[in-house]
Amino acid sequence: MSESIHLVIEAGPERGRSLAIPAVGARMGRSSKNDLVIADPLMSRHHCRVGFKDDILYISDLGSSNETLVNDQPVREQLLHVGDRILLGDTILRVVTNTLAGAAAAAPVSEDGVDLGLRPPVAVAPPRRKPTVGLLLIAAAVVTAIALAIWLPKVLMPAAPDRTSGELLPAVSEPEPLTIAYEKVEATTDNIFRYALTLNADGMLAVQIDDIMNDRHVRKESQLGEDYVRALSETIADAGFFGLSTDYQGIQPSIYDSWDLTITMGNKAHRTRVVNRVEPQAFRQVREIIEECGKNELGLWAIQFSPERLLAMAREAYLEGQRLYDAREVELGNLTASITSMDEAQWYLETVEPKPDYYAEALTALAGAREELQARYDDLNFSAERAIRIREWKEAAAQLRTICEVIPSRSDERHVKARQKLLDIENRLRMQQ
């Protein structure tokens, strides 16, 4: 029986390719270490995992930078239905089969009722002919080939687990528990900066940052998904961290730079400490992976900049937000872009104390812009719904297109709902032509 095709690539660098998902699931991304490799530069190295839960296809994001979108909606983990469209980077995949066994063929009807597949099919005997020597030789060769195909794998491959006991076997092996304890200290005669990250066996990630001179103290926590932790474990295991020495020491006058990293993975545990010297390549690779995880998961990217630099970037973003707000009637998307810029300014100022003089004004402007955008959406959505009720499809389509232009973000629920309605109405309009 041939493998069921579950996904078809409709757009992207590998358009037209069909993908069959094995029972144990598959990890997808642009890295060659994935089960399914897709040559899309906008995909993450390990982008997502596709597998089965109760024989139904599902997808889970692995902390990808461009997110995993199902029907234009970002997801962490979601069951998939036939017809769903998945966006990974620049690649669009369509779900054609969402079950492990694939679509079942219609059962043939016999004179005795429906054949449920419990009896062997009854073959209609062809007219008997006396076999020739050539036919006998061909038949013998076919039987030999079939026997070898069945017997050789049993000899060369390890025995398969017994599936007759009734015990359900896990589709995916349990990941080895991963724990991380990482501390970075950068000290000079003027300041001490400390960054500490921990990941416990339950997948709880915590980061504590202390910037003494600038009086910045931040602590954040987040629960990581099981698939993301599994991908993180595999990446760390491939980097060669467990082969490093335990201590690398150097000397730098008036400076103290220390990286202290302990990783436990299953029954393996290793600690390496680097002080005042260039890091070994494997150590640096793992450290950067761990720090990137903390930045992306907890939104602590801005802490790497000085308060002066953060203040400058925040003011620039706020002024751009004001400019776009003043030009909100010039282009439909300017109001949303204004909110994005002003929100970016708040993000830069999250760890800065004291806040700048315009901070309260920026908060008020941001809240006002959001209220105005919601009011504009409500008006447009009301007009679209009214047009739909009286079956004025062209007017409804125009209002919905305007919503999509006013709120262009595909991750915004208001854009998603408007787009779904618009697709239905455009189909109705095509039927009228």
Contacts in CASP RR format, 6 or more apart in sequence:
PFRMAT RR
TARGET T0000
AUTHOR 0000-0000-0000
METHOD contacts of the structure
MODEL  1
MSESIHLVIEAGPERGRSLAIPAVGARMGRSSKNDLVIADPLMSRHHCRV
GFKDDILYISDLGSSNETLVNDQPVREQLLHVGDRILLGDTILRVVTNTL
AGAAAAAPVSEDGVDLGLRPPVAVAPPRRKPTVGLLLIAAAVVTAIALAI
WLPKVLMPAAPDRTSGELLPAVSEPEPLTIAYEKVEATTDNIFRYALTLN
ADGMLAVQIDDIMNDRHVRKESQLGEDYVRALSETIADAGFFGLSTDYQG
IQPSIYDSWDLTITMGNKAHRTRVVNRVEPQAFRQVREIIEECGKNELGL
WAIQFSPERLLAMAREAYLEGQRLYDAREVELGNLTASITSMDEAQWYLE
TVEPKPDYYAEALTALAGAREELQARYDDLNFSAERAIRIREWKEAAAQL
RTICEVIPSRSDERHVKARQKLLDIENRLRMQQ
3 20 0 8 1.000
4 20 0 8 1.000
4 97 0 8 1.000
4 99 0 8 1.000
4 100 0 8 1.000
4 101 0 8 1.000
4 102 0 8 1.000
4 103 0 8 1.000
5 18 0 8 1.000
5 19 0 8 1.000
5 20 0 8 1.000
5 96 0 8 1.000
5 97 0 8 1.000
6 19 0 8 1.000
6 20 0 8 1.000
6 21 0 8 1.000
6 50 0 8 1.000
6 57 0 8 1.000
6 95 0 8 1.000
6 96 0 8 1.000
6 97 0 8 1.000
6 98 0 8 1.000
6 102 0 8 1.000
7 18 0 8 1.000
7 19 0 8 1.000
7 21 0 8 1.000
7 50 0 8 1.000
7 86 0 8 1.000
7 93 0 8 1.000
7 94 0 8 1.000
7 95 0 8 1.000
7 96 0 8 1.000
8 16 0 8 1.000
8 17 0 8 1.000
8 18 0 8 1.000
8 19 0 8 1.000
8 93 0 8 1.000
8 94 0 8 1.000
8 96 0 8 1.000
9 15 0 8 1.000
9 16 0 8 1.000
9 17 0 8 1.000
9 18 0 8 1.000
9 19 0 8 1.000
9 38 0 8 1.000
9 91 0 8 1.000
9 92 0 8 1.000
9 93 0 8 1.000
10 16 0 8 1.000
10 85 0 8 1.000
10 92 0 8 1.000
10 93 0 8 1.000
10 94 0 8 1.000
11 90 0 8 1.000
11 91 0 8 1.000
11 92 0 8 1.000
12 40 0 8 1.000
12 90 0 8 1.000
12 91 0 8 1.000
12 92 0 8 1.000
13 38 0 8 1.000
13 39 0 8 1.000
13 40 0 8 1.000
13 90 0 8 1.000
13 91 0 8 1.000
14 38 0 8 1.000
14 39 0 8 1.000
14 40 0 8 1.000
14 91 0 8 1.000
19 36 0 8 1.000
19 93 0 8 1.000
21 50 0 8 1.000
21 51 0 8 1.000
21 52 0 8 1.000
21 57 0 8 1.000
22 35 0 8 1.000
23 52 0 8 1.000
23 100 0 8 1.000
23 171 0 8 1.000
24 51 0 8 1.000
24 171 0 8 1.000
24 172 0 8 1.000
25 35 0 8 1.000
25 49 0 8 1.000
25 50 0 8 1.000
25 51 0 8 1.000
25 52 0 8 1.000
25 171 0 8 1.000
25 172 0 8 1.000
26 34 0 8 1.000
26 35 0 8 1.000
26 36 0 8 1.000
26 49 0 8 1.000
26 50 0 8 1.000
26 51 0 8 1.000
27 34 0 8 1.000
27 35 0 8 1.000
27 36 0 8 1.000
27 46 0 8 1.000
27 48 0 8 1.000
27 49 0 8 1.000
27 62 0 8 1.000
27 231 0 8 1.000
28 34 0 8 1.000
28 35 0 8 1.000
28 36 0 8 1.000
28 37 0 8 1.000
28 38 0 8 1.000
28 43 0 8 1.000
28 47 0 8 1.000
28 48 0 8 1.000
28 49 0 8 1.000
28 50 0 8 1.000
28 88 0 8 1.000
29 36 0 8 1.000
29 37 0 8 1.000
29 38 0 8 1.000
29 40 0 8 1.000
29 43 0 8 1.000
29 44 0 8 1.000
29 45 0 8 1.000
29 46 0 8 1.000
29 47 0 8 1.000
29 48 0 8 1.000
29 88 0 8 1.000
30 37 0 8 1.000
30 38 0 8 1.000
30 39 0 8 1.000
30 40 0 8 1.000
30 41 0 8 1.000
30 43 0 8 1.000
30 44 0 8 1.000
30 45 0 8 1.000
30 47 0 8 1.000
31 37 0 8 1.000
31 45 0 8 1.000
31 46 0 8 1.000
33 45 0 8 1.000
33 46 0 8 1.000
33 234 0 8 1.000
33 238 0 8 1.000
34 46 0 8 1.000
36 50 0 8 1.000
38 88 0 8 1.000
38 91 0 8 1.000
40 88 0 8 1.000
40 89 0 8 1.000
40 90 0 8 1.000
40 91 0 8 1.000
41 90 0 8 1.000
42 66 0 8 1.000
42 89 0 8 1.000
42 90 0 8 1.000
42 91 0 8 1.000
43 64 0 8 1.000
43 66 0 8 1.000
43 88 0 8 1.000
43 89 0 8 1.000
43 90 0 8 1.000
43 91 0 8 1.000
44 62 0 8 1.000
44 63 0 8 1.000
44 64 0 8 1.000
44 65 0 8 1.000
44 66 0 8 1.000
46 62 0 8 1.000
46 64 0 8 1.000
46 231 0 8 1.000
46 234 0 8 1.000
46 235 0 8 1.000
47 61 0 8 1.000
47 62 0 8 1.000
47 64 0 8 1.000
47 66 0 8 1.000
47 68 0 8 1.000
47 88 0 8 1.000
47 89 0 8 1.000
48 59 0 8 1.000
48 60 0 8 1.000
48 61 0 8 1.000
48 62 0 8 1.000
48 64 0 8 1.000
48 68 0 8 1.000
48 88 0 8 1.000
49 59 0 8 1.000
49 60 0 8 1.000
49 62 0 8 1.000
49 227 0 8 1.000
49 231 0 8 1.000
50 57 0 8 1.000
50 58 0 8 1.000
50 59 0 8 1.000
50 80 0 8 1.000
51 57 0 8 1.000
51 58 0 8 1.000
51 59 0 8 1.000
51 171 0 8 1.000
51 172 0 8 1.000
52 58 0 8 1.000
52 100 0 8 1.000
52 171 0 8 1.000
53 79 0 8 1.000
55 99 0 8 1.000
55 100 0 8 1.000
55 101 0 8 1.000
56 79 0 8 1.000
56 80 0 8 1.000
56 98 0 8 1.000
56 99 0 8 1.000
56 100 0 8 1.000
57 79 0 8 1.000
57 80 0 8 1.000
57 95 0 8 1.000
57 97 0 8 1.000
57 98 0 8 1.000
57 99 0 8 1.000
57 100 0 8 1.000
58 77 0 8 1.000
58 78 0 8 1.000
58 79 0 8 1.000
58 80 0 8 1.000
59 68 0 8 1.000
59 70 0 8 1.000
59 75 0 8 1.000
59 77 0 8 1.000
59 78 0 8 1.000
59 80 0 8 1.000
59 86 0 8 1.000
60 68 0 8 1.000
60 75 0 8 1.000
60 76 0 8 1.000
60 77 0 8 1.000
60 78 0 8 1.000
60 225 0 8 1.000
60 227 0 8 1.000
61 67 0 8 1.000
61 68 0 8 1.000
61 74 0 8 1.000
61 75 0 8 1.000
61 76 0 8 1.000
61 77 0 8 1.000
61 227 0 8 1.000
61 228 0 8 1.000
62 227 0 8 1.000
62 228 0 8 1.000
62 231 0 8 1.000
63 228 0 8 1.000
63 231 0 8 1.000
63 296 0 8 1.000
63 297 0 8 1.000
64 88 0 8 1.000
65 296 0 8 1.000
66 88 0 8 1.000
66 89 0 8 1.000
67 74 0 8 1.000
67 411 0 8 1.000
68 74 0 8 1.000
68 75 0 8 1.000
68 86 0 8 1.000
68 87 0 8 1.000
68 88 0 8 1.000
69 75 0 8 1.000
69 86 0 8 1.000
69 87 0 8 1.000
69 88 0 8 1.000
69 410 0 8 1.000
69 411 0 8 1.000
70 78 0 8 1.000
70 80 0 8 1.000
70 84 0 8 1.000
70 85 0 8 1.000
70 86 0 8 1.000
70 87 0 8 1.000
71 84 0 8 1.000
71 85 0 8 1.000
71 416 0 8 1.000
71 420 0 8 1.000
72 85 0 8 1.000
72 87 0 8 1.000
72 410 0 8 1.000
72 415 0 8 1.000
72 416 0 8 1.000
72 419 0 8 1.000
73 411 0 8 1.000
73 413 0 8 1.000
73 416 0 8 1.000
74 411 0 8 1.000
76 225 0 8 1.000
77 227 0 8 1.000
79 98 0 8 1.000
80 86 0 8 1.000
80 95 0 8 1.000
80 98 0 8 1.000
81 95 0 8 1.000
81 98 0 8 1.000
82 95 0 8 1.000
82 96 0 8 1.000
82 97 0 8 1.000
82 98 0 8 1.000
83 94 0 8 1.000
83 95 0 8 1.000
83 96 0 8 1.000
84 94 0 8 1.000
84 95 0 8 1.000
84 98 0 8 1.000
85 92 0 8 1.000
85 93 0 8 1.000
85 94 0 8 1.000
85 95 0 8 1.000
86 92 0 8 1.000
86 93 0 8 1.000
86 94 0 8 1.000
86 95 0 8 1.000
97 103 0 8 1.000
107 114 0 8 1.000
107 115 0 8 1.000
107 116 0 8 1.000
107 117 0 8 1.000
108 114 0 8 1.000
108 115 0 8 1.000
109 115 0 8 1.000
110 122 0 8 1.000
115 121 0 8 1.000
131 139 0 8 1.000
161 169 0 8 1.000
163 169 0 8 1.000
175 226 0 8 1.000
175 229 0 8 1.000
175 230 0 8 1.000
175 233 0 8 1.000
176 233 0 8 1.000
176 265 0 8 1.000
176 266 0 8 1.000
176 267 0 8 1.000
177 201 0 8 1.000
177 264 0 8 1.000
177 265 0 8 1.000
177 266 0 8 1.000
178 199 0 8 1.000
178 201 0 8 1.000
178 203 0 8 1.000
178 229 0 8 1.000
178 232 0 8 1.000
178 233 0 8 1.000
178 236 0 8 1.000
178 263 0 8 1.000
178 264 0 8 1.000
178 265 0 8 1.000
178 266 0 8 1.000
179 198 0 8 1.000
179 199 0 8 1.000
179 200 0 8 1.000
179 201 0 8 1.000
179 263 0 8 1.000
179 264 0 8 1.000
180 197 0 8 1.000
180 198 0 8 1.000
180 199 0 8 1.000
180 261 0 8 1.000
180 262 0 8 1.000
180 263 0 8 1.000
180 264 0 8 1.000
180 290 0 8 1.000
181 197 0 8 1.000
181 198 0 8 1.000
181 261 0 8 1.000
181 262 0 8 1.000
182 196 0 8 1.000
182 197 0 8 1.000
182 198 0 8 1.000
182 259 0 8 1.000
182 260 0 8 1.000
182 261 0 8 1.000
182 262 0 8 1.000
182 287 0 8 1.000
182 290 0 8 1.000
183 194 0 8 1.000
183 195 0 8 1.000
183 196 0 8 1.000
183 197 0 8 1.000
183 258 0 8 1.000
183 259 0 8 1.000
183 260 0 8 1.000
183 261 0 8 1.000
184 193 0 8 1.000
184 194 0 8 1.000
184 195 0 8 1.000
184 196 0 8 1.000
184 258 0 8 1.000
184 259 0 8 1.000
184 260 0 8 1.000
184 287 0 8 1.000
185 192 0 8 1.000
185 193 0 8 1.000
185 194 0 8 1.000
185 195 0 8 1.000
185 256 0 8 1.000
185 257 0 8 1.000
185 258 0 8 1.000
186 192 0 8 1.000
186 193 0 8 1.000
186 256 0 8 1.000
186 257 0 8 1.000
187 193 0 8 1.000
187 255 0 8 1.000
187 256 0 8 1.000
187 257 0 8 1.000
188 254 0 8 1.000
188 255 0 8 1.000
188 256 0 8 1.000
189 254 0 8 1.000
190 213 0 8 1.000
191 211 0 8 1.000
191 212 0 8 1.000
191 213 0 8 1.000
191 214 0 8 1.000
192 210 0 8 1.000
192 212 0 8 1.000
192 213 0 8 1.000
193 209 0 8 1.000
193 210 0 8 1.000
193 211 0 8 1.000
193 212 0 8 1.000
194 208 0 8 1.000
194 209 0 8 1.000
194 210 0 8 1.000
195 207 0 8 1.000
195 208 0 8 1.000
195 209 0 8 1.000
195 291 0 8 1.000
196 207 0 8 1.000
196 208 0 8 1.000
196 209 0 8 1.000
197 205 0 8 1.000
197 206 0 8 1.000
197 207 0 8 1.000
197 208 0 8 1.000
197 290 0 8 1.000
197 291 0 8 1.000
197 294 0 8 1.000
198 205 0 8 1.000
198 206 0 8 1.000
199 205 0 8 1.000
199 206 0 8 1.000
199 224 0 8 1.000
199 229 0 8 1.000
203 223 0 8 1.000
203 224 0 8 1.000
203 225 0 8 1.000
203 229 0 8 1.000
204 221 0 8 1.000
204 222 0 8 1.000
204 223 0 8 1.000
204 224 0 8 1.000
205 221 0 8 1.000
205 222 0 8 1.000
205 223 0 8 1.000
205 224 0 8 1.000
205 293 0 8 1.000
205 294 0 8 1.000
205 297 0 8 1.000
205 298 0 8 1.000
206 219 0 8 1.000
206 220 0 8 1.000
206 221 0 8 1.000
207 218 0 8 1.000
207 219 0 8 1.000
207 220 0 8 1.000
207 221 0 8 1.000
207 294 0 8 1.000
207 298 0 8 1.000
207 300 0 8 1.000
208 218 0 8 1.000
208 219 0 8 1.000
209 216 0 8 1.000
209 217 0 8 1.000
209 218 0 8 1.000
209 219 0 8 1.000
209 300 0 8 1.000
209 303 0 8 1.000
209 351 0 8 1.000
210 216 0 8 1.000
210 217 0 8 1.000
211 217 0 8 1.000
211 303 0 8 1.000
211 351 0 8 1.000
214 306 0 8 1.000
214 307 0 8 1.000
214 353 0 8 1.000
215 353 0 8 1.000
216 303 0 8 1.000
216 307 0 8 1.000
216 351 0 8 1.000
216 352 0 8 1.000
216 353 0 8 1.000
218 300 0 8 1.000
218 303 0 8 1.000
218 351 0 8 1.000
220 298 0 8 1.000
220 299 0 8 1.000
220 300 0 8 1.000
221 298 0 8 1.000
222 297 0 8 1.000
222 298 0 8 1.000
224 232 0 8 1.000
224 297 0 8 1.000
232 289 0 8 1.000
232 293 0 8 1.000
233 265 0 8 1.000
235 289 0 8 1.000
236 263 0 8 1.000
236 265 0 8 1.000
236 286 0 8 1.000
236 289 0 8 1.000
237 265 0 8 1.000
239 282 0 8 1.000
239 285 0 8 1.000
239 286 0 8 1.000
239 289 0 8 1.000
240 282 0 8 1.000
240 286 0 8 1.000
241 261 0 8 1.000
241 263 0 8 1.000
241 270 0 8 1.000
241 272 0 8 1.000
241 282 0 8 1.000
241 283 0 8 1.000
241 286 0 8 1.000
242 263 0 8 1.000
242 265 0 8 1.000
242 268 0 8 1.000
242 270 0 8 1.000
243 270 0 8 1.000
243 282 0 8 1.000
244 270 0 8 1.000
244 272 0 8 1.000
244 280 0 8 1.000
244 282 0 8 1.000
244 283 0 8 1.000
245 272 0 8 1.000
246 270 0 8 1.000
246 271 0 8 1.000
246 272 0 8 1.000
246 273 0 8 1.000
247 272 0 8 1.000
247 273 0 8 1.000
248 272 0 8 1.000
248 273 0 8 1.000
248 274 0 8 1.000
248 275 0 8 1.000
248 277 0 8 1.000
248 279 0 8 1.000
248 280 0 8 1.000
248 283 0 8 1.000
249 275 0 8 1.000
249 276 0 8 1.000
249 277 0 8 1.000
250 275 0 8 1.000
250 276 0 8 1.000
250 277 0 8 1.000
251 276 0 8 1.000
252 276 0 8 1.000
255 276 0 8 1.000
256 275 0 8 1.000
256 276 0 8 1.000
257 275 0 8 1.000
257 276 0 8 1.000
258 273 0 8 1.000
258 274 0 8 1.000
258 275 0 8 1.000
258 276 0 8 1.000
259 273 0 8 1.000
259 274 0 8 1.000
259 275 0 8 1.000
259 279 0 8 1.000
259 283 0 8 1.000
259 287 0 8 1.000
260 271 0 8 1.000
260 273 0 8 1.000
260 274 0 8 1.000
261 271 0 8 1.000
261 272 0 8 1.000
261 273 0 8 1.000
261 283 0 8 1.000
261 286 0 8 1.000
261 287 0 8 1.000
261 290 0 8 1.000
262 269 0 8 1.000
262 270 0 8 1.000
262 271 0 8 1.000
263 269 0 8 1.000
263 270 0 8 1.000
263 271 0 8 1.000
263 286 0 8 1.000
272 280 0 8 1.000
272 283 0 8 1.000
274 280 0 8 1.000
274 283 0 8 1.000
279 287 0 8 1.000
294 300 0 8 1.000
295 301 0 8 1.000
302 310 0 8 1.000
302 347 0 8 1.000
302 348 0 8 1.000
302 350 0 8 1.000
302 351 0 8 1.000
303 351 0 8 1.000
305 313 0 8 1.000
307 352 0 8 1.000
310 348 0 8 1.000
310 349 0 8 1.000
310 351 0 8 1.000
310 352 0 8 1.000
311 348 0 8 1.000
311 349 0 8 1.000
311 352 0 8 1.000
311 356 0 8 1.000
313 348 0 8 1.000
314 345 0 8 1.000
314 346 0 8 1.000
314 348 0 8 1.000
314 349 0 8 1.000
314 352 0 8 1.000
314 356 0 8 1.000
315 345 0 8 1.000
315 356 0 8 1.000
315 358 0 8 1.000
317 341 0 8 1.000
317 342 0 8 1.000
317 344 0 8 1.000
317 345 0 8 1.000
317 348 0 8 1.000
318 341 0 8 1.000
318 342 0 8 1.000
318 345 0 8 1.000
318 358 0 8 1.000
318 362 0 8 1.000
320 341 0 8 1.000
321 337 0 8 1.000
321 338 0 8 1.000
321 341 0 8 1.000
321 342 0 8 1.000
321 345 0 8 1.000
322 338 0 8 1.000
322 342 0 8 1.000
322 365 0 8 1.000
323 338 0 8 1.000
324 334 0 8 1.000
324 335 0 8 1.000
324 337 0 8 1.000
324 338 0 8 1.000
324 341 0 8 1.000
325 334 0 8 1.000
325 335 0 8 1.000
325 338 0 8 1.000
325 342 0 8 1.000
325 365 0 8 1.000
325 369 0 8 1.000
327 334 0 8 1.000
328 334 0 8 1.000
328 335 0 8 1.000
328 338 0 8 1.000
328 372 0 8 1.000
332 402 0 8 1.000
332 405 0 8 1.000
332 406 0 8 1.000
333 405 0 8 1.000
333 406 0 8 1.000
333 407 0 8 1.000
333 408 0 8 1.000
335 369 0 8 1.000
335 372 0 8 1.000
335 373 0 8 1.000
335 376 0 8 1.000
335 406 0 8 1.000
336 373 0 8 1.000
336 406 0 8 1.000
336 407 0 8 1.000
336 408 0 8 1.000
336 409 0 8 1.000
338 369 0 8 1.000
339 366 0 8 1.000
339 369 0 8 1.000
339 370 0 8 1.000
339 373 0 8 1.000
342 362 0 8 1.000
342 365 0 8 1.000
342 366 0 8 1.000
342 369 0 8 1.000
343 366 0 8 1.000
345 362 0 8 1.000
346 362 0 8 1.000
346 363 0 8 1.000
346 366 0 8 1.000
349 355 0 8 1.000
349 356 0 8 1.000
349 359 0 8 1.000
373 406 0 8 1.000
373 407 0 8 1.000
376 406 0 8 1.000
377 403 0 8 1.000
377 406 0 8 1.000
377 407 0 8 1.000
377 414 0 8 1.000
380 399 0 8 1.000
380 400 0 8 1.000
380 402 0 8 1.000
380 403 0 8 1.000
380 406 0 8 1.000
381 399 0 8 1.000
381 403 0 8 1.000
381 414 0 8 1.000
381 418 0 8 1.000
383 395 0 8 1.000
383 399 0 8 1.000
384 396 0 8 1.000
384 399 0 8 1.000
384 400 0 8 1.000
384 403 0 8 1.000
384 418 0 8 1.000
384 421 0 8 1.000
387 393 0 8 1.000
387 395 0 8 1.000
387 396 0 8 1.000
387 399 0 8 1.000
388 396 0 8 1.000
388 421 0 8 1.000
388 425 0 8 1.000
393 425 0 8 1.000
393 428 0 8 1.000
393 429 0 8 1.000
393 432 0 8 1.000
394 429 0 8 1.000
396 421 0 8 1.000
396 425 0 8 1.000
397 422 0 8 1.000
397 425 0 8 1.000
397 426 0 8 1.000
397 429 0 8 1.000
400 418 0 8 1.000
400 419 0 8 1.000
400 421 0 8 1.000
400 422 0 8 1.000
400 425 0 8 1.000
401 422 0 8 1.000
403 414 0 8 1.000
403 415 0 8 1.000
403 418 0 8 1.000
404 415 0 8 1.000
404 418 0 8 1.000
404 419 0 8 1.000
404 422 0 8 1.000
407 414 0 8 1.000
407 415 0 8 1.000
407 418 0 8 1.000
408 415 0 8 1.000
409 415 0 8 1.000
410 416 0 8 1.000
END
